[in-house]
Amino acid sequence: MKINPKIGMDQLVFGMKQPDVIKIYGQPDKQFKDEDKNIIFLYFSLKLRLTFYEDEEFKLGYIISSNTELELFENKIINRPIIEIENLLKSKNFKALEIESFDSVDNYFNESNWMIFQVEYGEIIRFELGAVFNDKEDEFDWKFKA
């Protein structure tokens, strides 16, 4: 599953609506609303959690995955040492990752591409990718064109 920073993941493009995603992956294994009334799709076999933002007409705005097939610049990332991915990002001229620690887990964050690498014991265990804002900084830069 290819990670496309600022765009989406695999065949998913930020700005898709639920029917667009269902055409690709079928019905989710589980669906619910979170505390903000966003709709969440879970695809168990893909280890994929998708968030459709209520205040953005239920457009796909956030993706979380622990799928071992996730690839960033043709490099698998899950269960890889974070230092390897930091070096990869540096070679692609990405800004240094900011680190937040929570008990045994560290989140490595790249704000300009809205990517979070969740790390435990030095290895990436989960990846999060969010839609980014446009130049006005108050609107999402939706990439999907219906």
Salt bridges, closest charged atoms under 4 A:
GLU57 OE1 - LYS17 NZ 3.86
GLU69 OE1 - LYS76 NZ 2.93
GLU84 OE1 - ARG80 NH2 2.48
GLU128 OE2 - ARG126 NH2 3.30
ASP141 OD2 - LYS143 NZ 2.78
